Amino acid sequence: MKLLLILPVLLLSLLSTGCSQAQAEPQTVTLQVKGMTCENCVKGIEGTLENTAGVMENEVSLEDRTATITYDANKLSPEKLAKRVSSLGYPASVESAQAE
């Protein structure tokens, strides 16, 4: 009997928790990335970004020396993404950021 009383309260609390966190619109940032010299550099950065929670898409250009990243603003920021790329040995800075 107690279990039957607890289940609705538990379900209600789970539902209200999920609703209280607003879904952020995806954001896109373009980073200037220094130090890339070949396609292996590009693949390394792309692979790391693909495995970063909150990154939805990324495109790294050796020619332009940029990384364009679409991400969940609830989980990441342009500065965090720049630090992530810089931690790989490719100094990165925010060139531009915009909402989708």
C-alpha positions in Angstrom: 0.0 0.0 0.0 2.8 2.4 0.9 4.5 1.7 -2.5 1.3 2.7 -4.3 1.4 6.0 -2.5 5.1 6.6 -3.2 5.1 5.8 -6.9 2.9 8.8 -8.0 5.0 11.2 -5.9 8.2 9.8 -7.4 6.8 10.1 -11.0 5.6 13.6 -10.4 9.0 14.7 -9.1 10.8 13.1 -12.0 8.5 14.8 -14.5 8.7 18.2 -12.9 12.5 18.0 -12.8 12.7 17.3 -16.5 10.4 20.2 -17.3 12.2 22.7 -15.1 15.3 22.6 -17.3 14.7 24.7 -20.4 16.1 23.3 -23.6 18.6 25.8 -24.9 18.7 26.6 -28.6 21.9 25.2 -30.3 24.7 27.7 -30.6 27.4 27.9 -33.2 30.9 29.2 -32.6 33.8 29.6 -35.0 37.3 29.3 -33.5 40.6 30.5 -35.0 42.9 27.5 -34.6 46.7 27.9 -34.9 49.3 25.2 -35.3 47.4 22.9 -37.7 49.8 21.6 -40.4 48.0 18.6 -42.0 44.8 16.5 -42.2 45.9 14.5 -39.2 45.7 17.7 -37.1 42.2 18.2 -38.5 41.1 14.6 -37.7 42.5 14.8 -34.2 40.5 18.0 -33.4 37.4 16.7 -35.1 37.6 13.4 -33.2 38.1 15.1 -29.9 35.2 17.4 -30.5 32.9 14.6 -31.6 33.6 12.9 -28.2 32.9 16.1 -26.2 29.5 16.0 -24.4 27.4 18.8 -25.8 29.0 19.1 -29.2 26.4 18.4 -31.9 28.4 19.1 -35.0 31.9 20.3 -35.9 33.8 21.2 -39.0 37.5 21.9 -38.9 39.2 23.6 -41.9 43.0 23.3 -42.4 42.8 25.9 -45.2 40.9 28.5 -43.1 42.5 27.5 -39.8 39.1 27.4 -38.2 36.8 25.1 -36.3 33.1 25.7 -36.6 31.2 24.0 -33.8 27.4 23.7 -33.0 26.9 22.9 -29.4 24.4 22.8 -26.5 24.8 26.0 -24.5 23.5 24.3 -21.4 26.7 22.2 -21.4 29.4 24.2 -23.1 30.5 27.8 -23.9 32.7 29.2 -26.7 35.5 29.7 -24.1 35.3 26.1 -22.9 35.4 24.8 -26.5 38.5 27.0 -27.2 40.2 25.6 -24.1 39.3 22.1 -25.2 41.0 22.6 -28.6 43.9 24.5 -27.1 44.5 21.5 -24.7 45.3 19.4 -27.8 48.2 21.7 -28.6 46.4 23.9 -31.1 46.0 27.4 -29.6 42.4 28.4 -30.2 40.4 31.7 -29.8 36.8 32.7 -30.4 36.3 34.3 -33.7 32.5 34.6 -33.7 29.5 33.1 -31.9 25.9 33.0 -32.8 22.5 31.4 -31.8 21.0 29.0 -34.3 
